[in-house]
Amino acid sequence: MIRITQDIALREAELKLDFVRSSGPGGQNVNKVATAVQLRFDAVRSTSLPGDVRRRLVRIAGKRVSKEGVLLIDARRFRTQERNRQDAVDRLVQWIRRAAEKPKKRIKTKPTLRSRERRLEGKHQRSETKRLRKPVI
């Protein structure tokens, strides 16, 4: 179990890890060892996530989520398979934690009387400046 928050925990069976050859640093090993990790997480069908968190995760992740609702995280920052695997899982946990935060409800506000007056004063000054630029008839 991967603990995300107090209420949310992921089963490791829900994660699908594929190891592929990585570009970048690695010396002679780079062509022989599959160190890069592609983590796939079916966000839409996951039973570990509450519905609202699932919807926010798909919206936050954006283009990283396929049409089928599978979140793909590509980790190839490090030279070792284990560190890349941990990096991919850590990034997934961060995404889910961000999605678990409930967005604050916006409170509508009205402009104050003084701010409306200032706005109209500015408009009046600007129109006066433009009026004075015109030729005198």
Secondary structure, 3 states (H helix, E strand, C coil): CEECCCCCEECHHHEEEEEECCCCCCHHHHHCCCCEEEEEEECCCCCCCCHHHHHHHHHHHHHHECCCCEEEEEECCCCCHHHHHHHHHHHHHHHHHHHHCCCCCCCCCCCCHHHHHHHHHHHHHHHHHHHHHCCCC
